[in-house]
Amino acid sequence: MMLLDRIDWSMFSNNARYWAEGLGLSLALCVLSAVLGGFILGTILAMLRLSRYAIWRTIIVAYVNLMRSTPFLMVLFWFYFLIPLLVKMVSGSSGGINAFYSVLIAFSLFEGAYFSEIIRSGIQAVSEGQIQAAQALGLTVWQRYRWVVLPQAFSKMLPILLTQCIILFQDTSVVYVVGLADFMTTTKRIVERDGRIVEGYLFAATVYFLISFLASKAVDTLKKRHSR
Amino acid sequence: MLDFSFLLDPTGVEEGVRYLDWVIQGLKWTLLVSIVAWCIAVCIGIWVGVGRTLPPKPIFKLVRGLCTAYVECFRNIPLLLQLFLWFYVLPEVLPVAWGNWLKQDLRHVVPWTSFFAEYVFATWGLGLYTAARVAEQIRAGIESVSAGQGQAAQSLGMSLLQRYRFVLLPQSIRLVWPVLTSECLSLFKNSSLALTIGLLELTAQTRQIADYTFRTFEIFLVSTCVYVLISLSVTWGMRAIERAIQPKWSRS
C-alpha cells in the first residue's frame, strides 16, 4: 500500500499524449515491418530458397544464416549508418533520410530472414500430391504458388506467424538505442524528466504485457478454432 | 580501401591499450554474460517447465499456477524493459539499505572491474528472460513424450521425482535439443542489449571504436564476423552434444 500512496498519478494524465504517440509509432513499426519484411519479403525469400536454381538457394541460405547469427542491434547500427550513406551516393543530396525509414528497413530485412524459415516449413508441409495435381493441370510455377501452395501454407502457418509478430512487437522496443521516439524511448524520456522511475517503467511494462498477453491469447483461440 | 591497421593503434584513453584490446574486452563481457546467463536459464527453465507439467492434483495447483505466471510475465515484457526494471526499478522498491547496496557497493564486490553491477543485472535479467522460453520448450518436450512412459514408470513404483529424473526429462531434453540450441543462440545475440544498462560488451565497444576512429565500416565488419563465428561454433558444439546424447540404438 505504501508504494501505491507514493505514486504520482498526475504523471500519467500529463504525459498521456506522448505515451499514445510513442505507442502508435511502436505499433506502426511492428505492423509495417511484419507486412513488408515478414510476409512479403519472407515469402519471396522462402520461394527462392526452394527454387530449382542452386545459386538462389546458396544466396538465400547465406543471407538467412548471416541475419540469424548477428544480434539485431548490430543489424540496426549497420543500417543506421549505411542507409544514409547509400542514399547520399544515389541521390547526391546530403539531406539524409528519416530515422524511421532506416529502422523500418533494418527491421524488415532482419525479420524477413526469420519469417522466411517459418514460411518455408509451411510450404514444405503442403503435401506432394497437391503440387503434382497442380502440375498435371498445367499450372506454371507462379500459378502453383499463387493458387495452390501459398494459400494452404499460410492457413497452416498463420498462428506461428502471428506469434512471431508479437515477438516482433516486443523487439521494436530496441529502437531505443537509436533514440527513435517509440513507446520505450518515450517512457525513458518521461521518466528522466519527471524523475519517477518506478511508476514510469512499471506502467510501460504493464502496457507491453497487456498487449502481448491479450494478443497471444487471441492467437491461441485462433489456433484452437483452426485445429477443430 | 578497407584498412584494419587502426586496430593496433593505441586508444589514447588508457596507457598501452590498443583498439584491438577494446574488442577483446568487449568479447570477454559478451561471453561472460552469455555463459552464466545460459546456466541460469537452463537451471530455472527446467524447474519451471517441469512445474507446469505436474499431474493435475490439488496439491500441485499452486505450483502450476506460479510457473504459468512466471512464463507469462517474462515472455510478454520486452527484454530491454526487463533489464531496465532490474537495473533501475529494483533498487528503488527494495528497502533503502538494500537498494543502496545494489546501487553503490555491488560494483566494488570484485576488484578487477568497475562494471560488476551492470554485469550482474544483465546476466540475471537475460537468464530469467531466457528461462521462461526454455521452460516452454521443456514443457512441450515433456508433453510430447508419450503418456504411457509416465504411466509405466509409475506402475514400476517410481516416485514423482524419479519419473521426471529418469524417464520424462531425459527423453524430452533429447527431443527439444534443437530448439534449445536456437534459444542458446538467441541468448548470445540478446546479450548485446546489455549495452543499454552500460555494460561495455562487444556491440558497445564496436560503437565506441567507431566513434573514436571513424572506421565505422571496418570495425562493424570485424564485430559482425566475430558474432557469426561464435554463433557457428555454438551451433556446432550443440550439434556434437546432440549426437552424443542420442541413445546408442538410434545413432546412425
Interface residues (C-beta under 8 A of the other chain):
Chain A: L3 L66 R68 S69 T70 P71 F72 L73 M74 F77 W78 F81 Q170 D171 S173 V174 Y176 V177 M184 K188 I197 V198 Y201 L202 A204 A205 Y208 F209 S212 F213 S216
Chain B: E72 C73 R75 N76 I77 P78 L79 L80 L81 Q82 F84 L85 Y88 V89 E92 V93 L185 K189 N190 S191 S192 L193 L195 T196 T203 T206 R207 A210 T216 F220 S223 T224 Y227 V228 S231 L232
